[in-house]
Amino acid sequence: MICYRLHIRGRVQGVSFRDWMVEEARRAGVSGWVRNRDDGSVEALVAGGEAAVSSLVTRCRKGPPLARVDDIDQQSETPPPDLSGFTRR
C-alpha cells in the first residue's frame, strides 16, 4: 500500500473537483479523503495499491471537465490505520 498527500492548484474549486475525485477514487478502490483549502486549492489524502493510486493521481492532473489543474504537490505519507473508503470533507 502507498499513501500520498496531494495539494492540487489551479481552477479546482467551484468545478465539482471534490465530487469528481470521490467518484474516481471509489471506482479505483482508493481510500482517503478530499477537501477544499482556504487558498483556493484542493488537498487530498489517497491510499491504496500502487497502480490504483498512481492512476488516480494521473487522472487528477486533468480533473473534471471544468477544472484547470496547474500543479500537484505529492508527498509520501504513512496511511492512517483507520482509513477506509473515500470521503469529501
QUIMOJO-V823017 format. One record per pair of residues at least 4 apart in sequence whose C-alpha atoms are under 6 Angstrom apart, sorted by the first residue. I is the first residue (numbers start at 0). J is the second residue. If there is no record, write none. Layout:
i->[I | I]
j->[J | J]
//
This chain:
i->[0 | 0 | 1 | 1 | 1 | 2 | 2 | 2 | 2 | 2 | 3 | 3 | 3 | 3 | 3 | 4 | 4 | 4 | 4 | 5 | 5 | 5 | 5 | 6 | 6 | 6 | 6 | 7 | 7 | 7 | 7 | 8 | 8 | 8 | 8 | 9 | 9 | 9 | 10 | 10 | 11 | 11 | 14 | 14 | 20 | 24 | 25 | 27 | 29 | 29 | 30 | 30 | 30 | 30 | 30 | 31 | 31 | 31 | 32 | 32 | 32 | 32 | 32 | 33 | 33 | 33 | 33 | 34 | 34 | 34 | 34 | 35 | 36 | 36 | 47 | 49 | 60 | 62]
j->[47 | 48 | 46 | 47 | 49 | 45 | 46 | 75 | 76 | 78 | 44 | 45 | 74 | 75 | 76 | 43 | 44 | 73 | 74 | 42 | 43 | 72 | 73 | 41 | 42 | 71 | 72 | 40 | 41 | 70 | 71 | 40 | 68 | 69 | 70 | 67 | 68 | 69 | 66 | 67 | 16 | 66 | 65 | 66 | 24 | 29 | 29 | 51 | 46 | 47 | 45 | 46 | 83 | 84 | 85 | 44 | 45 | 85 | 43 | 44 | 85 | 86 | 87 | 42 | 43 | 87 | 88 | 41 | 42 | 87 | 88 | 41 | 40 | 41 | 52 | 53 | 68 | 66]
//
